[in-house]
Amino acid sequence: MKILSQINKLLPYFKKSTNQKIFKNILVVSNTGLGDTILSTPAIISLRRSFPEIHITFLIHKKIFSLFKGFEFVDEFIIYSPGILNQLKIINQLRKKEVDTIFLFHSNGPEDIFFSILSRAKNILKMTDNDNHNFRNIFLNSPNIKSQHDIEKKLDLVRIFNPSIITKKMLIPEHFYRNSVFIQKKPNFKYIGIQMGAQEEYKMWPTNNFIKLADMLNSSFNYIKFVLIGKTSIEKKISEKFEGAIENKGSVVNLCGKSTIDELPLILNDLDLLLTNDTGALHLSVALGINTVSLFGPTNAQEFGPYQDLEKHKILKVKNGKFVKDREKKFRLLNKIDNINVVSVYEVIAKWLKN
């Protein structure tokens, strides 16, 4: 990273002249997390529907490629892996494709600047809120400092090319919307998924709160199954804690660490409701049309919360606090998510069960 950062200081001198009239071979980039990639899909779909004649290549992280394989709105994929050697391979591929326009919907520097400039693309657009970005002069767009949803910020990059069709709906490959069975469900039971993990610890509602909530719900309703999902070692550990501590152990279906990313939509489709932190599973559930209750503390629900089918989604959030991106890292835990109390979450889910 340090080497690339030093190289990048020289690269603006090699940037090709911008030319919006050249708009034929497009690269769309969302090569970070699951949630960020799903949030990029409305912009990708809007590009395809507005400009059916262009060729769209999707640069996507290898960890989530299997979830998007066969995505109907792109022509082909480049699989992203970190490291300078892999960046050189990406640059070679982009040059062969003669990519003229790059949309950096969600990407990390310094690698994104490195491969974008050296690809010889004329138009480089990056979704950033940073008005002082070191490379803002190479971007076709200005930094987006307006307070709006993340989906809108990505769509603003597409709007520069005057699209005829704008969609704000997130989608994943069509085959995930077909009927499938992953969980052997008992008749008349309600299956509530629980995603206790998150990419950052400060987004995670305390495990003990999930345990207390489940015990309260089991005391009031005798037709619930809690389906635990997640993949990381931390998520596996807290799912085992949950399963060991809950009073009605027969109500737990622990699938944490027992599925692949392309099986996650099949699990979510079997749920009646997902209770989750601000995670990729939330955005995937929204894209699939699954009911959700989401917990927001240090991140802004107005930017990253559900943005479609709002009647299916309930948000509980910490009030009166600055969000992560407005704080220095050492102060990020001040707006604690555990300020969302168990009773308030219970009341929302109980009301949903009764209805």
C-alpha positions as CSV (number, residue, x, y, z in Angstrom):
1,M,0.0,0.0,0.0
2,K,2.8,2.4,0.8
3,I,4.5,1.7,-2.5
4,L,1.3,2.3,-4.4
5,S,0.6,5.5,-2.5
6,Q,4.0,6.9,-3.6
7,I,3.5,5.8,-7.2
8,N,0.0,7.3,-7.2
9,K,1.4,10.8,-6.6
10,L,2.9,10.7,-10.1
11,L,0.0,9.1,-11.9
12,P,-2.2,12.2,-12.5
13,Y,0.4,13.4,-15.0
14,F,-0.4,10.2,-17.0
15,K,-4.2,10.6,-16.9
16,K,-5.8,10.6,-20.4
17,S,-7.9,13.6,-21.3
18,T,-11.5,13.3,-20.2
19,N,-14.0,12.8,-23.1
20,Q,-17.6,12.1,-22.2
21,K,-18.5,11.5,-25.8
22,I,-16.4,8.3,-25.6
23,F,-18.7,6.0,-23.6
24,K,-18.6,2.5,-25.0
25,N,-16.6,0.1,-22.8
26,I,-17.5,0.6,-19.2
27,L,-16.0,-0.7,-16.0
28,V,-18.2,-0.7,-12.9
29,V,-16.3,-1.3,-9.6
30,S,-17.6,-2.4,-6.3
31,N,-14.9,-4.6,-4.9
32,T,-15.3,-4.2,-1.1
33,G,-18.0,-5.7,1.1
34,L,-21.3,-7.5,0.3
35,G,-23.5,-4.6,1.4
36,D,-21.7,-2.0,-0.6
37,T,-21.9,-4.1,-3.7
38,I,-25.6,-4.7,-3.4
39,L,-26.1,-1.0,-2.9
40,S,-24.3,-0.4,-6.2
41,T,-26.8,-2.5,-8.2
42,P,-29.3,0.3,-8.9
43,A,-26.6,2.3,-10.6
44,I,-25.5,-0.7,-12.6
45,I,-29.0,-1.5,-13.6
46,S,-29.7,2.1,-14.6
47,L,-26.6,2.1,-16.8
48,R,-27.7,-1.1,-18.6
49,R,-31.3,0.0,-19.1
50,S,-30.3,3.5,-20.3
51,F,-27.5,2.5,-22.5
52,P,-28.2,-1.1,-23.8
53,E,-25.5,-0.8,-26.5
54,I,-22.5,-0.3,-24.1
55,H,-20.3,-3.2,-22.8
56,I,-20.3,-3.4,-19.0
57,T,-17.5,-5.2,-17.1
58,F,-18.0,-5.6,-13.4
59,L,-14.9,-5.6,-11.2
60,I,-16.0,-7.6,-8.1
61,H,-14.3,-9.1,-5.1
62,K,-13.5,-12.8,-5.3
63,K,-15.3,-13.5,-2.0
64,I,-18.7,-12.4,-3.3
65,F,-18.4,-13.2,-7.0
66,S,-20.4,-16.5,-6.7
67,L,-23.4,-14.4,-5.5
68,F,-23.4,-12.3,-8.6
69,K,-22.3,-14.8,-11.2
70,G,-24.9,-14.6,-13.9
71,F,-26.0,-11.1,-13.1
72,E,-28.2,-10.1,-16.0
73,F,-27.2,-6.5,-16.2
74,V,-23.4,-6.9,-17.0
75,D,-21.6,-8.5,-19.8
76,E,-18.6,-10.0,-18.0
77,F,-16.6,-9.9,-14.8
78,I,-13.1,-9.2,-13.6
79,I,-12.4,-10.9,-10.3
80,Y,-10.6,-8.6,-7.8
81,S,-7.9,-9.8,-5.4
82,P,-5.7,-7.4,-3.4
83,G,-2.0,-7.0,-3.9
84,I,0.1,-5.1,-6.5
85,L,0.6,-8.2,-8.7
86,N,-3.1,-8.6,-9.0
87,Q,-3.5,-4.9,-9.8
88,L,-1.1,-5.3,-12.7
89,K,-3.2,-8.1,-14.0
90,I,-6.3,-6.0,-13.8
91,I,-4.6,-3.1,-15.6
92,N,-3.6,-5.5,-18.4
93,Q,-7.2,-6.8,-18.7
94,L,-8.6,-3.3,-18.8
95,R,-6.2,-2.2,-21.5
96,K,-7.1,-5.1,-23.6
97,K,-10.8,-4.3,-23.3
98,E,-10.0,-0.6,-24.1
99,V,-12.1,0.5,-21.2
100,D,-13.0,4.2,-21.6
101,T,-15.1,4.9,-18.5
102,I,-14.7,3.7,-14.9
103,F,-17.4,4.0,-12.2
104,L,-15.8,3.5,-8.8
105,F,-19.0,2.9,-7.0
106,H,-17.2,1.5,-3.9
107,S,-13.5,1.0,-3.9
108,N,-10.5,1.4,-1.7
109,G,-7.4,3.5,-2.4
110,P,-4.7,3.6,-3.3
111,E,-5.4,0.6,-5.5
112,D,-8.4,2.0,-7.3
113,I,-6.5,5.1,-8.4
114,F,-3.6,3.0,-9.5
115,F,-5.5,0.6,-11.8
116,S,-7.9,3.4,-13.0
117,I,-5.3,5.8,-14.3
118,L,-3.0,3.1,-15.7
119,S,-6.0,1.5,-17.5
120,R,-5.9,4.5,-19.8
121,A,-9.6,5.2,-19.2
122,K,-10.6,8.7,-20.2
123,N,-13.5,9.1,-17.7
124,I,-13.0,8.2,-14.1
125,L,-15.8,8.7,-11.6
126,K,-15.6,8.0,-7.9
127,M,-18.3,8.0,-5.3
128,T,-16.7,10.0,-2.5
129,D,-17.9,12.5,0.2
130,N,-14.3,13.8,0.6
131,D,-14.1,17.3,-0.7
132,N,-10.3,17.2,-0.1
133,H,-9.7,13.9,-1.9
134,N,-6.1,13.9,-3.1
135,F,-7.1,12.9,-6.6
136,R,-10.3,14.9,-7.0
137,N,-9.0,16.6,-10.1
138,I,-8.8,13.4,-12.0
139,F,-12.5,12.5,-11.4
140,L,-15.1,13.6,-13.9
141,N,-17.5,14.2,-11.0
142,S,-17.3,16.5,-8.0
143,P,-17.3,15.0,-4.5
144,N,-20.8,14.3,-3.3
145,I,-21.2,16.1,-0.1
146,K,-25.0,16.2,0.0
147,S,-26.8,14.3,2.7
148,Q,-28.6,11.6,0.8
149,H,-28.9,7.8,0.6
150,D,-25.9,5.9,-0.6
151,I,-27.9,4.6,-3.5
152,E,-28.5,8.1,-4.7
153,K,-24.9,9.0,-4.4
154,K,-24.0,6.2,-6.7
155,L,-26.8,7.1,-9.1
156,D,-25.4,10.7,-9.2
157,L,-22.4,9.3,-11.1
158,V,-24.7,7.8,-13.7
159,R,-26.7,11.0,-14.0
160,I,-23.7,12.8,-15.4
161,F,-24.3,10.8,-18.7
162,N,-28.0,11.8,-18.8
163,P,-29.5,8.3,-18.5
164,S,-33.0,7.8,-19.8
165,I,-33.9,5.3,-17.0
166,I,-33.1,5.5,-13.3
167,T,-34.0,2.7,-11.0
168,K,-33.5,2.8,-7.2
169,K,-34.3,-0.8,-6.6
170,M,-31.6,-3.3,-5.6
171,L,-31.5,-6.6,-7.4
172,I,-29.3,-9.7,-7.4
173,P,-29.3,-12.5,-10.1
174,E,-32.8,-13.6,-11.1
175,H,-32.4,-17.2,-10.2
176,F,-32.2,-16.3,-6.5
177,Y,-35.8,-15.2,-6.6
178,R,-37.2,-18.6,-7.5
179,N,-38.7,-20.9,-4.9
180,S,-36.1,-23.0,-3.1
181,V,-35.9,-24.8,0.2
182,F,-32.8,-24.6,2.4
183,I,-34.4,-24.9,5.9
184,Q,-36.7,-27.9,6.7
185,K,-39.4,-25.8,8.3
186,K,-42.1,-26.8,10.7
187,P,-45.7,-25.9,9.8
188,N,-47.2,-22.8,11.6
189,F,-43.8,-21.7,12.9
190,K,-42.4,-18.2,12.3
191,Y,-38.7,-18.3,11.3
192,I,-36.8,-15.2,12.5
193,G,-33.3,-14.9,11.2
194,I,-30.7,-13.2,13.5
195,Q,-27.5,-11.7,12.2
196,M,-25.5,-10.7,15.3
197,G,-22.2,-9.9,13.5
198,A,-21.1,-7.0,11.4
199,Q,-18.1,-5.9,9.5
200,E,-17.1,-3.6,12.4
201,E,-17.5,-4.3,16.1
202,Y,-19.0,-0.9,16.8
203,K,-22.0,-1.9,14.6
204,M,-22.8,-5.0,16.7
205,W,-25.7,-4.9,19.2
206,P,-24.5,-6.8,22.3
207,T,-24.9,-10.6,22.2
208,N,-26.5,-10.6,25.6
209,N,-29.2,-8.3,24.3
210,F,-30.0,-10.8,21.5
211,I,-30.2,-13.6,24.1
212,K,-32.6,-11.6,26.4
213,L,-34.7,-10.6,23.4
214,A,-35.1,-14.3,22.3
215,D,-36.0,-15.4,25.8
216,M,-38.7,-12.7,26.0
217,L,-40.1,-13.6,22.6
218,N,-40.2,-17.3,23.5
219,S,-42.0,-16.5,26.7
220,S,-44.7,-14.7,24.7
221,F,-44.9,-16.8,21.6
222,N,-44.5,-20.6,21.3
223,Y,-44.2,-20.8,17.5
224,I,-40.8,-19.2,16.9
225,K,-37.6,-20.6,15.4
226,F,-34.5,-18.4,15.6
227,V,-32.1,-18.9,12.6
228,L,-28.6,-17.8,13.3
229,I,-26.6,-16.7,10.3
230,G,-23.0,-15.4,9.8
231,K,-19.7,-16.7,8.6
232,T,-16.7,-15.2,10.5
233,S,-15.0,-16.7,13.4
234,I,-16.4,-14.0,15.7
235,E,-19.9,-14.7,14.4
236,K,-19.5,-18.4,15.0
237,K,-18.3,-17.7,18.6
238,I,-21.2,-15.4,19.4
239,S,-23.7,-17.8,17.8
240,E,-22.4,-20.6,20.1
241,K,-22.8,-18.3,23.1
242,F,-26.4,-17.5,22.0
243,E,-27.2,-21.2,21.5
244,G,-25.7,-22.1,24.9
245,A,-27.4,-19.3,26.9
246,I,-30.9,-19.3,25.5
247,E,-33.5,-21.0,27.7
248,N,-35.4,-22.7,24.9
249,K,-32.6,-24.4,23.0
250,G,-35.1,-26.2,20.7
251,S,-36.0,-22.8,19.2
252,V,-32.5,-22.3,17.7
253,V,-31.4,-23.3,14.2
254,N,-27.7,-22.4,14.1
255,L,-26.6,-22.1,10.5
256,C,-23.7,-19.8,11.3
257,G,-20.6,-20.9,9.4
258,K,-22.6,-23.7,7.7
259,S,-23.4,-22.1,4.3
260,T,-21.6,-20.4,1.4
261,I,-22.3,-16.9,0.3
262,D,-24.4,-18.1,-2.7
263,E,-26.5,-20.1,-0.3
264,L,-27.3,-17.1,1.9
265,P,-30.1,-15.9,-0.4
266,L,-31.7,-19.4,-0.1
267,I,-31.6,-19.1,3.7
268,L,-33.0,-15.6,3.7
269,N,-35.8,-16.6,1.4
270,D,-36.9,-19.2,4.0
271,L,-37.2,-16.5,6.7
272,D,-40.3,-14.6,7.7
273,L,-38.2,-11.8,9.3
274,L,-34.5,-10.9,9.7
275,L,-33.3,-9.1,12.8
276,T,-29.9,-7.6,11.9
277,N,-27.3,-5.0,12.5
278,D,-26.2,-2.7,9.6
279,T,-24.7,-5.5,7.5
280,G,-24.6,-7.0,4.0
281,A,-27.3,-9.5,5.1
282,L,-29.7,-6.5,5.7
283,H,-29.2,-5.2,2.1
284,L,-29.4,-8.7,0.6
285,S,-32.7,-9.2,2.5
286,V,-34.1,-5.9,1.2
287,A,-33.1,-6.9,-2.3
288,L,-34.9,-10.2,-1.9
289,G,-38.1,-8.6,-0.4
290,I,-37.6,-10.2,3.1
291,N,-39.1,-8.4,6.1
292,T,-36.4,-6.8,8.3
293,V,-35.8,-5.2,11.6
294,S,-32.5,-3.4,11.5
295,L,-30.4,-1.8,14.3
296,F,-28.5,1.4,13.6
297,G,-26.2,3.1,16.1
298,P,-23.0,4.7,14.8
299,T,-24.0,4.5,11.2
300,N,-26.7,6.6,9.6
301,A,-29.9,4.8,8.6
302,Q,-30.9,7.6,6.3
303,E,-27.8,6.9,4.2
304,F,-27.5,3.1,4.6
305,G,-30.9,1.8,5.7
306,P,-33.6,0.2,3.5
307,Y,-34.6,2.3,0.5
308,Q,-37.3,0.2,-1.2
309,D,-40.5,-1.6,-0.1
310,L,-40.3,0.5,3.1
311,E,-43.5,-1.1,4.5
312,K,-41.5,-4.3,5.0
313,H,-38.7,-2.8,7.0
314,K,-38.5,-1.3,10.5
315,I,-35.4,0.6,11.7
316,L,-34.4,1.1,15.3
317,K,-31.7,3.6,15.8
318,V,-29.7,5.5,18.5
319,K,-31.0,9.1,18.7
320,N,-29.0,12.4,18.9
321,G,-25.5,11.4,18.0
322,K,-22.9,11.9,15.4
323,F,-22.1,9.0,13.1
324,V,-18.9,7.1,12.4
325,K,-17.9,9.1,9.3
326,D,-18.1,12.3,11.3
327,R,-15.8,11.2,14.1
328,E,-12.2,10.4,14.5
329,K,-11.6,6.7,14.9
330,K,-10.9,7.0,18.7
331,F,-14.3,8.5,19.2
332,R,-16.3,6.1,17.1
333,L,-17.8,4.1,20.0
334,L,-19.4,7.1,21.6
335,N,-22.7,6.7,19.7
336,K,-23.1,3.2,21.1
337,I,-25.5,0.8,19.5
338,D,-26.3,-0.8,22.9
339,N,-28.3,2.3,23.6
340,I,-31.1,0.6,21.7
341,N,-32.8,-1.2,24.5
342,V,-34.1,-4.8,24.4
343,V,-37.7,-3.8,25.2
344,S,-38.0,-1.5,22.2
345,V,-36.9,-4.3,19.8
346,Y,-39.2,-6.8,21.5
347,E,-42.2,-4.5,21.1
348,V,-41.5,-4.1,17.3
349,I,-41.1,-7.9,16.7
350,A,-44.0,-8.8,19.0
351,K,-46.3,-6.4,17.1
352,W,-45.2,-7.9,13.8
353,L,-45.9,-11.5,15.2
354,K,-49.3,-10.5,16.4
355,N,-50.2,-9.0,13.0
